[in-house]
């Protein structure tokens, strides 16, 4: 049973094969959901896809819309759309609906790419997933893109890790007696990140040990127009190296 755009109710169990019905004039408000899920109207693929996406964005917890959407894209053998539709459903289900998740995954296995199937399988086993653990997909409706604040936070965390790697490498070089290499590495890092007191401290200790006043003075000169805060301490060491 369908509701057409002219609000005329059409009742016919074999509608998909009835050439007298103009499917393009039918609004995808499918009332006979069970029949529709088993036999999605692929000749209305784009219209049905947009309609179901809109419905899910409005009523994300209405499971039948999710199941219809998955059935539609799987019948069309569209792996990207099927993958996104499954992820959206999993996000709504949370820790519930384990049998439904597994059944739909089994039904869509032949449509999904191998890597997509592996991701979905992992989510099926570990059902208590948060949105942050879901991959971001262009066709997903509910897996939101990270905010600019999250992107900045991730960028800062990555930069912090890079600097820590430099510090660790510098200390390893010192332990191996490669003071010149450690000095060069830390000088470059401090010029890029003059606010890092830990880098400044390690580099100053190298200057103190090697009594390399020229290198100290040159680095201090390059740091003059930066937010470097240990100038006084470095100048004190420079005077002691005279």
Secondary structure, 3 states (H helix, E strand, C coil): CEEECCCCEECCCCHHHCCCCCHHHEEEEECCHHHHHHCCCHHHHHHHHHHHHHHHHHCCCCHHHHHHHHHHHHHCCCHHHHHHHHHHHHHHHCCCCHHHHHHHHHHHCCCCCHHHHHHHHHHHHCCCCCHHHCCCCCCCCCCCCCCHHHHHHHHHHHHHHHHHHHHHHHHHHHHCCCHHHHHHHHHHHHHHCCCCHHHHHHHHHHHHHHCCHHHHHHHHHHCCCCCCCCHHHHHHHHHHCC
